[in-house]
Amino acid sequence: MDLQDQLKNLFPDHVKEESIDRSENTSKIWMQDDPIICKYEKRKGKPITILEGYTGATEDFKILAKEIKTKLSVGGSFKDDKIIIQGDYRDTIMNMLKDKGFNVKRVGG
């Protein structure tokens, strides 16, 4: 008897829920004409990537920040209408945003 059978015996009324498709949230993000600026800085000796220049809703930018952080498996934050990602991921982030349809401009280095 495997684990699935044991769980069915313990919880006979349980109905398995469908997995939630999170791509629906990202398809509703507002696209803009001006490019998003992707730049690199060092703070306290640590490299960071900063995205700024998004003119849409703050909630859309937060969704985008969360998606970038989860895909890259890195830390980061959203402050003052900027996404701050820990590490130098400019090329990867720029490719991700271009695949979504955003215009991206690389600044510095």
WOZI-V863024 format. One record per run of one state. SS is the DSSP state (H for helix, E for strand, - for the rest). FROM is the first residue (numbers start at 1). TO is the last residue. If there is no record, write none. Layout:
# WOZI-V863024
SS|FROM|TO, SS|FROM|TO
This chain:
# WOZI-V863024
-|1|2, H|3|10, -|11|22, H|23|27, -|28|35, E|36|43, -|44|45, E|46|52, -|53|57, H|58|72, -|73|75, E|76|79, -|80|81, E|82|86, -|87|89, H|90|100, -|101|103, E|104|107, -|108|109
